Amino acid sequence: MSEHALRPSPISPTVDFAAEGVQHGFLRLPYSRDDSAWGSVMIPLTVVKNGEGPTALLTGGNHGDEYEGPIALFDLARTLKAQDVTGRVIIVPAMNYPAFLAGTRTSPIDKGNMNRSFPGAPDGSVTQKIADYFQRTLLPLADIVLDYHSGGRTLDFLPFCAAHVLPDEMQEAKAFELVRAFGAPWSMKMLEIDAVGMYDTAAEDMGKIFITTELGGGGTATAKSAAIARRGVANVLKAAGILKGALETAQTTWLDMPDGNCFSFAEDGGLIEPVFDLGDDVKSGDVVARIYPIGRTGAQPLEVKAKMDGILTARHFPGLVKSGDCVSVLAAVVV
């Protein structure tokens, strides 16, 4: 056992995870700062429990500039009734609460990216302490985990629910069953650029049934993306046998990210011109974007070309791009 694992978490919940009924409270993390010597980060959460059954851990705001998850989960927290539940639902609408309050991907306190901070540390930075509490306290309580994402301020996605290909085929199959139940317009076999330190990886390594989403982007939500998020979480809870009622079925198209050729990156910075829109068919060798140098006129743009056939699933959102930024993501339609 690691030295960190022997130390208690500084986070204390104001709810009892074993108690019946509906509880609204906080995860209180002491945080001494210039404007509050004995201050705390107060992370809102709701626990709804009724009898014996599975536990679902529902999280949004892993990145603070992604809003569909917080919208769906703040709404669910105020409306979910204990009599409609069999088992337990733990709702944390804004997991990286400091980042959520700032509207930034990472925490303004320590620049911590929550989704690269696992397993965390009880004596680390604020972000690492939150990750540690999820790693050692909340994830062990859960049977299924739904973590909402979207593109934030820098990416825009087709709205999809996703799971990963896993060594454990039964665990993988159960995850994709919940992806199907979520009922997003698109469903993805997702490939991560770097899975080290991710909440996804922490949950999957514990054997939890983990699903996630990418539901839009640009640092905002739309009526459609918020509706997809709301419907999806209800469907997942119903499919898991936790929430009463029938699933609200929706047609979905399955996508696959087979390898690293899905991704294209900028090799220089400048003004980006998208050549395709989300959902468009793209062929290998097609120019997916042009990047114009902005230091002088008359220079030729850099062409970013597709490395596979597929549909445009994600794109860089702001009008200016930097070297190393992800320009586009392609995925293959599963027939």
Secondary structure, DSSP 8 states (H G I E B T S, - for coil): --TGGGS--S-EESS-TT-SEEEEEEEEEE--BTTBTT-EEEEEEEEEEESSS-EEEEE--SSTT--HHHHHHHHHHHH--GGGBSEEEEEES-SSHHHHHHT-SS-TTT---GGG-TT--TTS-HHHHHHHHIIIIIHHH-SEEEE----TTTEEE--EEEE---SSHHHHHHHHHHHHHH--SEEEE---S--TT-HHHHHHHTT-EEEEEE--BTTS--HHHHHHHHHHHHHHHHHTTSB-S-------EEEE--SGGGEEE-SS-EEEEESS-TT-EE-TT-EEEEEE--SSTT---EEEE-SS-EEEEEEE-SSEE-TT-EEEEEEEE--
